[in-house]
């Protein structure tokens, strides 16, 4: 009796999929989520839960090292596939399922992993002397000022543990420093991202922790200049700016879908998966062109459940405060500036904006890209709105607890694809 084959077929019947989105891969990420729901394949939040690693988006060499660490933490049997665009997602999912079923493929993969582990063990004395063992292709000098290298493994739901200290025996160690009260406590240097669940694609935040409180935060963008991939959420505005005819209704539809996508991330991070799924279904219906009347009732119920939730308000109230004046001073526009408050104010602003946009889906007037707000604000002076959101993030994160930091990032949800698109536009004009 082929027990191994039986076990592999059982694992491949309904594989748990860990989705890793690369910069520029928003369309492929949305298609992957839609297909997983249609196939009733569960999503995995951490490598330890996953059978299949699905990488979506155009290739980004700077993230190869992080992807390899993610892959190493998947338990066997496992499979890894890459869909560069939305049209390839279905075929790659089928390919991954076939790899999971294949006894020969799993044996070959296990042999390759064992050889790589032996090779890593031989190199361990060199890397523990201060070399970077991550495999990342990062810019020289971009490492943490205390030296450091990556933790040999990857764990904690995609959190990439990279301590800024030498690692005797391969074990990361903390340094010490004074906290805000003058007490000497351990200081840990921990990168968040770039492959956390419900996290902006391509974003890494290197935080310094004392206890579970963020003392410092430094942002880093993974996509290099000239990286391929489009800015999915602001396509109507970019097309209108290029002279293409785009209606205000089309822009309102894309903006409402973008806010639902951001809400889904926030609700997932807050631990409300049922409403996160509801937000994603509404988002996909809008992107598929559903008329406002077809989603209005469901949207109204969703907005009332989320907007009136005392538990969600209690969880998010008082963290990540950004007043309207502070936002305007930093160049922030859009929902984050209008909300003028904390995380709770920002998700309620999203809900109000979605309801407003639902009534504008049929507007046929031409879109004025400079006057009509994008999902994250106005695109002014060649500076995308997400650039301002990135600018305020370190200050909002400093002093927050680590769990609150995830909520703060989700409540702003900067789109790094906007930054890449702005660089391409600048390059094209000069």
C-alpha positions in Angstrom: 0.0 0.0 0.0 1.4 3.4 -1.0 1.0 5.2 2.3 3.2 8.1 1.2 1.2 8.6 -1.9 -2.0 8.4 0.0 -0.8 11.1 2.5 0.4 13.3 -0.4 -3.0 13.1 -2.2 -4.7 14.0 1.1 -2.5 17.0 1.5 -3.1 18.1 -2.0 -6.9 17.7 -1.9 -7.3 21.1 -0.2 -3.9 22.7 0.2 -3.3 25.6 2.6 -1.8 28.4 0.6 0.6 31.1 1.8 0.4 34.1 -0.4 3.5 36.3 -0.8 2.8 39.4 -2.9 5.7 41.2 -4.6 5.7 44.9 -5.4 3.5 45.5 -8.4 1.6 42.4 -7.8 -1.7 43.8 -6.6 -3.8 42.5 -9.5 -2.3 39.0 -9.1 -2.9 39.1 -5.4 -6.6 39.9 -5.9 -6.9 37.2 -8.5 -5.3 34.7 -6.1 -7.6 35.6 -3.3 -10.6 35.2 -5.6 -9.5 31.8 -6.9 -8.7 30.5 -3.5 -12.3 31.4 -2.4 -13.8 29.8 -5.5 -11.7 26.6 -4.9 -12.4 26.6 -1.2 -8.6 26.4 -0.5 -7.8 27.9 2.9 -5.2 30.7 3.2 -2.3 30.3 5.6 -1.1 33.2 7.7 2.3 31.7 8.5 4.7 29.3 6.8 4.1 26.7 9.5 0.5 26.4 8.4 1.1 26.3 4.7 1.4 23.5 2.1 1.8 25.7 -0.9 3.8 29.0 -1.2 2.2 31.1 -4.0 4.4 34.1 -5.0 2.6 36.7 -7.1 3.8 39.7 -8.9 6.8 40.6 -11.2 10.1 39.2 -10.1 12.0 41.4 -7.5 15.6 40.2 -7.0 16.0 42.2 -3.8 13.4 39.9 -2.2 14.8 36.6 -3.2 16.6 36.1 0.1 13.4 36.8 2.1 11.4 34.5 -0.1 14.0 31.7 0.4 13.7 32.1 4.1 9.9 31.9 3.9 10.2 28.8 1.8 12.6 27.1 4.2 10.0 27.4 7.0 7.3 25.6 5.1 7.0 22.0 6.5 7.0 19.1 4.0 5.2 18.1 1.9 5.3 21.5 0.3 5.4 23.2 -3.1 6.4 26.7 -4.3 5.1 28.4 -7.5 5.4 31.9 -8.9 2.7 33.8 -10.9 4.1 36.9 -12.4 0.6 38.3 -13.3 -3.0 37.7 -12.7 -3.5 35.6 -15.8 -1.0 33.0 -14.6 -2.4 32.5 -11.1 -4.9 29.7 -12.0 -2.3 27.7 -13.8 0.3 28.1 -11.1 -2.2 26.9 -8.4 -2.8 23.8 -10.5 1.0 23.3 -10.9 1.5 23.7 -7.2 -1.2 21.1 -6.4 0.4 18.7 -8.8 3.8 19.2 -7.1 2.2 18.4 -3.8 0.8 15.2 -5.1 4.1 14.0 -6.7 6.1 11.5 -4.5 9.1 11.9 -6.8 8.9 15.7 -6.7 8.8 15.7 -2.9 11.7 13.3 -2.6 13.8 15.4 -5.0 12.8 18.5 -3.1 13.8 16.9 0.3 17.2 16.0 -1.2 17.8 19.5 -2.4 16.8 21.0 1.0 19.1 18.6 2.8 22.0 19.5 0.6 21.3 23.2 1.1 21.2 22.7 4.9 24.6 20.9 4.8 26.0 23.7 2.7 24.7 26.3 5.2 26.2 24.4 8.1 29.6 24.4 6.4 29.3 28.2 5.9 28.1 28.9 9.4 31.5 29.8 10.9 32.0 32.4 8.2 28.5 33.9 8.6 28.5 34.0 12.4 31.6 36.2 12.2 29.5 39.0 10.9 28.6 38.2 7.4 25.0 38.6 6.2 23.5 35.1 5.8 20.2 36.3 4.5 20.8 36.1 0.8 19.2 39.5 0.5 20.5 41.7 -2.4 20.3 44.9 -0.4 22.3 48.0 -0.9 25.6 48.2 0.8 25.4 50.3 3.9 21.7 49.7 4.2 22.2 47.3 7.1 21.5 48.2 10.6 24.2 50.4 12.1 25.0 47.8 14.7 26.3 45.4 12.1 24.2 42.3 12.2 22.8 39.7 9.9 19.6 37.8 9.5 18.4 35.2 11.9 19.0 31.8 10.4 15.4 30.9 10.3 12.1 32.6 9.7 9.2 32.3 12.0 6.4 34.2 13.7 3.9 34.5 10.9 6.3 35.9 8.4 8.1 38.2 10.7 11.7 38.3 9.6 13.9 38.3 12.7 17.1 40.2 11.9 18.9 41.2 15.1 21.4 44.0 14.8 24.1 42.1 16.8 26.6 39.4 16.1 25.2 36.0 16.6 27.5 33.7 18.6 26.5 30.1 17.8 23.9 31.4 15.4 21.7 32.7 18.3 20.6 36.4 18.1 21.3 38.5 21.1 19.9 41.8 22.3 21.8 44.9 23.3 20.9 47.2 26.1 19.9 50.8 26.2 17.8 53.3 28.2 14.1 53.4 27.7 11.9 56.6 27.9 11.9 56.3 31.7 15.7 56.0 32.0 15.6 52.3 32.8 18.2 50.1 31.1 16.4 47.4 29.1 17.2 45.0 26.3 16.8 46.5 22.8 15.9 44.2 20.0 16.1 45.2 16.3 13.3 43.4 14.5 12.3 43.9 10.9 8.5 43.8 10.2 7.9 42.5 6.7 8.3 42.2 3.8 6.1 39.1 3.7 3.7 39.5 6.6 0.0 38.6 6.0 -2.2 41.6 5.1 0.9 43.8 4.9 1.8 46.4 2.2 3.8 44.6 -0.5 7.5 45.5 -0.5 7.5 47.3 2.8 9.9 46.6 5.5 10.0 48.4 8.8 13.0 48.0 11.0 11.9 48.6 14.6 13.9 48.8 17.8 11.9 47.2 20.6 12.2 47.5 24.4 9.8 45.0 25.8 6.9 45.2 23.4 7.2 48.9 22.8 8.6 50.4 19.6 11.4 52.8 20.4 12.4 53.6 16.8 11.1 52.7 13.4 12.9 52.9 10.0 11.1 52.3 6.8 12.5 50.6 3.8 11.1 50.0 0.3 12.0 46.8 -1.5 11.2 47.7 -5.1 14.3 49.2 -6.9 14.0 52.1 -9.4 12.6 50.8 -12.6 10.8 47.8 -11.1 8.1 46.4 -13.3 4.5 46.2 -12.3 1.7 48.7 -12.3 0.0 50.8 -9.6 -3.3 48.9 -9.7 -5.4 51.1 -7.4 -4.6 54.4 -9.1 -4.8 53.2 -12.7 -7.8 55.4 -13.6 -6.0 58.5 -12.3 -2.8 57.7 -14.2 -4.7 56.9 -17.4 -6.7 60.2 -17.1 -3.4 62.1 -16.6 -2.1 60.5 -19.7 -5.0 61.8 -21.7 -7.2 58.7 -21.8 -11.0 59.2 -21.3 -11.9 58.0 -17.8 -15.2 58.7 -16.1 -15.6 59.9 -12.5 -17.8 56.8 -11.9 -15.0 54.4 -12.9 -12.6 56.2 -10.5 -15.3 56.1 -7.7 -15.6 52.3 -8.3 -11.8 51.8 -8.0 -11.6 54.0 -5.0 -14.4 52.2 -3.1 -12.8 48.8 -4.0 -9.4 50.1 -2.7 -10.9 51.2 0.6 -12.6 47.8 1.0 -9.3 46.1 0.3 -7.7 48.3 3.0 -10.5 47.5 5.4 -10.2 43.8 4.8 -6.5 44.0 5.8 -7.3 46.0 8.9 -10.1 43.6 10.0 -7.8 40.6 9.4 -5.0 42.1 11.5 -7.6 43.0 14.2 -8.7 39.3 14.3 -12.1 39.6 12.6 -11.7 37.2 9.6 -15.4 36.9 8.9 -15.8 40.6 8.2 -12.5 40.6 6.3 -13.9 38.1 3.9 -17.1 40.1 3.6 -15.0 43.2 2.7 -13.1 41.2 0.1 -16.3 39.8 -1.5 -17.7 43.3 -1.8 -14.4 44.6 -3.2 -14.3 41.8 -5.9 -18.0 42.5 -6.8 -17.2 46.2 -7.4 -14.1 45.3 -9.5 -16.2 42.9 -11.5 -18.5 45.8 -12.4 -21.5 45.0 -10.2 -24.1 47.9 -10.2 -24.4 49.8 -7.0 -27.9 48.5 -6.4 -26.5 44.9 -6.4 -24.1 45.6 -3.5 -25.9 48.4 -1.6 -27.8 46.2 0.8 -24.8 44.0 1.7 -22.5 47.0 1.9 -24.9 48.7 4.3 -25.1 45.7 6.6 -21.3 45.4 6.5 -20.8 49.1 7.3 -23.2 48.9 10.2 -21.6 45.8 11.7 -18.1 47.2 11.4 -18.8 50.8 12.1 -20.9 50.1 15.2 -18.7 47.4 16.6 -17.8 48.3 20.2 -15.1 45.6 20.3 -13.3 46.9 17.2 -13.6 50.5 18.5 -12.2 49.5 21.9 -9.3 47.6 20.2 -8.3 50.6 18.0 -9.3 53.6 20.0 -6.5 55.9 21.0 -3.7 54.4 18.9 -1.9 56.0 16.0 -3.3 59.4 16.5 -2.8 61.8 13.5 -4.6 65.1 13.7 -5.8 66.8 10.5 -3.3 69.6 11.2 -0.4 67.1 11.5 -1.6 65.3 8.4 -1.8 68.5 6.3 1.7 69.6 7.5 3.2 66.3 6.5 1.4 66.4 3.1 -1.1 63.7 3.9 -4.4 64.1 2.1 -7.4 61.9 1.5 -9.2 59.7 4.1 -6.3 59.8 6.7 -6.3 63.6 6.8 -10.1 63.9 6.8 -10.4 61.4 9.6 -8.1 63.5 11.8 -7.8 61.0 14.6 -6.8 57.4 15.5 -7.2 54.0 13.9 -10.9 53.9 14.7 -11.5 57.3 13.0 -9.6 56.2 9.9 -11.6 52.9 9.3 -14.9 54.8 9.9 -13.8 57.4 7.4 -13.2 54.6 4.9 -16.7 53.3 5.5 -18.2 56.8 4.9 -16.2 57.2 1.7 -17.3 53.8 0.4 -20.9 54.7 0.9 -20.4 58.0 -0.8 -18.7 56.4 -3.8 -21.4 53.8 -4.2 -23.7 56.6 -5.2 -21.3 57.9 -7.8 -20.7 54.7 -9.8 -22.9 55.8 -12.7 -21.3 59.3 -13.0 -20.2 59.8 -16.6 -18.4 63.1 -16.3 -14.7 63.0 -17.1 -12.3 62.3 -14.3 -10.1 65.3 -13.3 -7.0 63.6 -11.8 -5.7 66.7 -10.1 -9.1 67.5 -8.5 -10.6 64.1 -7.9 -9.0 62.3 -4.9 -7.4 59.0 -5.3 -7.8 56.1 -2.8 -5.0 57.5 -0.6 -5.3 61.2 -1.4 -4.3 63.7 -4.1 -1.3 63.1 -6.4 0.4 66.5 -6.3 3.6 67.9 -7.6 4.7 64.4 -8.8 4.4 63.1 -5.2 2.0 60.2 -4.8 -0.1 60.3 -1.6 1.4 57.2 -0.2 4.8 59.0 0.0 3.2 61.3 2.7 1.7 58.3 4.5 5.2 56.7 4.6 6.6 59.9 6.0 4.3 59.9 9.1 4.5 56.2 9.8 7.8 56.2 11.9 6.5 58.9 14.3 3.1 57.1 14.7 4.9 53.8 15.4 7.3 55.2 17.9 5.9 54.5 21.4 3.3 52.1 20.2 3.1 48.5 21.3 4.1 45.9 18.7 0.5 44.6 18.2 -0.7 48.2 17.8 2.0 48.9 15.2 0.3 46.3 12.9 -3.0 48.1 13.3 -1.4 51.5 12.6 0.2 50.3 9.4 -3.1 48.7 8.3 -5.1 51.8 9.1 -2.9 53.9 6.7 -2.2 51.1 4.2 0.4 52.9 2.1 0.6 51.6 -1.5 4.2 51.3 -2.5 3.3 50.7 -6.1 2.3 54.4 -6.2 5.9 55.3 -5.4 7.3 53.1 -8.1 4.8 54.5 -10.6 5.9 58.1 -9.7 9.5 57.2 -10.3 8.7 55.8 -13.7 6.7 58.9 -14.6 9.6 61.1 -13.4 12.0 59.0 -15.5 9.8 59.2 -18.6 9.7 63.0 -18.4 13.3 63.6 -17.8 
